[in-house]
Amino acid sequence: MAKKSFKDLTEREILAFAIQLEEEDSRLYGDFAEGLRETYPATAKAFDDMQAEESRHRQMLIEMHRQRFGEHIPLIRRQDIKGFLERRPTWLVRALGIERHHSEFAESLEEKQVATGERTEEDKTSQRTFMLQVVQPGLSGLIDGSISTLAPIFAAAFATHKSRDAFLVGLAASLGAGISMAFTEALSDDGSLTGRGQPVFRGSVTGVMTAIGGLGHTLPFLIGDFHLALLVAMIVVAIELVVISYVRHRYMDTPLFSSALQVIVGGALVFAVGIWIGSS
């Protein structure tokens, strides 16, 4: 079929095109249902229902075609159509009414999910997935990067009293820890049993957050004045510990005071080790 403007299609061709679109939508809903069935069964069921409803609409349009034009339905492909519809015959108004009913049906399915609690359950599942695949790996990396790099960075700072030396040690420690944590996280669990997601993605999140945690108090040592750089680095460390405490409180339901105390004690111990080694 040569490409036609939508306004040049006959009524039969427009109806055949509508039938073709219904079939495509039905297959699309079926694909969505299969993709979501394992993780979001309630939503998958909704797509199953929408696929069934789409099939029913298609049968109604086919019956309409039989009554007006006979059994044979010409194949009208999406890529063969250009332009927009400029006229709406009576039978097409009926078809559009079917689509409005389809939209109302989808809304009713969503309301049913909310009423039965299925949507709430899926929201909890989605939140749990986000926790397992993003928050926990990211927080693990941030804690490791922010705390474990304190000792080598400040040991170098107090041993040399040179910003450049402290910066180079911090840069090596941060990037090295990021790479190490990325591989550790990615190789520790493929996600098939725990539902923690793709190991490459999870490892990347952990590695990046580890590097960020270490670079946060490394970058101040780009300041030439050693004592100013040291002061700024200490302030950044305090900010990092506050952020970690808040994230643990926000996503792990850890009491804020308890979270802050645990993180500060851990950070202070590592920081003290760095100063002790660097000053000895």
SULBEL-V659109 format. One record per run of one state. SS is the DSSP state (helix for helix, strand for strand, loop for the rest). FROM is the first residue (numbers start at 1). TO is the last residue. If there is no record, write none. Layout:
# SULBEL-V659109
ss=SS from=FROM to=TO
ss=SS from=FROM to=TO
This chain:
# SULBEL-V659109
ss=loop from=1 to=3
ss=strand from=4 to=5
ss=helix from=6 to=8
ss=loop from=9 to=10
ss=helix from=11 to=36
ss=loop from=37 to=40
ss=helix from=41 to=69
ss=loop from=70 to=77
ss=helix from=78 to=80
ss=strand from=81 to=82
ss=loop from=83 to=89
ss=helix from=90 to=116
ss=loop from=117 to=117
ss=helix from=118 to=160
ss=loop from=161 to=162
ss=helix from=163 to=188
ss=loop from=189 to=198
ss=helix from=199 to=216
ss=loop from=217 to=218
ss=helix from=219 to=222
ss=loop from=223 to=225
ss=helix from=226 to=252
ss=loop from=253 to=255
ss=helix from=256 to=279
ss=loop from=280 to=280
